[in-house]
Amino acid sequence: MIKKSIQDLLALQELDLRIRNLEIRYKTIPVERAKLVAEFDVVKKALAEAKNHVLKIEQGIRKIQADIKEEQDRQKSLLIKSASIKKASEYEAVMQAIESSKKRISDLETQEITAWDDLEKAKADAVKAEKRYKLVGRQAQTDVLELDALKKQILEEVKQKAEASRAAEKNVAQTVLAQYKRMLASGKGEPVSAIRAGGNCGNCGLKLPPQTLNYAARGDLVTCDSCSYFLYDPDAKL
């Protein structure tokens, strides 16, 4: 059986540990939120790059088509010119120019076919990037809203628990409360813990001396000689 004074201290600790855990969780929220935003920025950038790639290929195709049209016009001009040439050497030069133009057109048409294939693949990649953008965006928005709501919930619960903690402190002796608060402020472990089976400290785990165990066995609140944390015997006989 546990003395009421220890029960009151444990009740206070329950409130304070809940506050501590809530505050720890609260501090992680900005990091999680930033991570979500960063993940969304990645897919947003990927979509922009995919669309830009499509645009560049389309611009390249238009340039090739313009070059083909220019060569075709040049061929027509050379053919018209060849009809009025009388010197064999000049005619030969024009014919060579026409053949060169035909080869140029053939090369450009090959480039255009390749570019159309590239464009089809680029458009498919852009569609995938947009789907990914929408999916991640929706999820990120949902998660961010949930985190923002969680922040408000945590602040509200901390406020409530803090009020309850202040009220619970009135039930604890001032000398005990002062030491308890110092240990709580360290952020390490639980200021008050049960003695482990075998007579070991519930906080640091070291073996307790017989005298300390005897005091605890009769229901007293004791402290560990090693870590100075409070201890109690849950099976104490009052």
Disulfide bonds with the S-S distance in Angstrom:
none
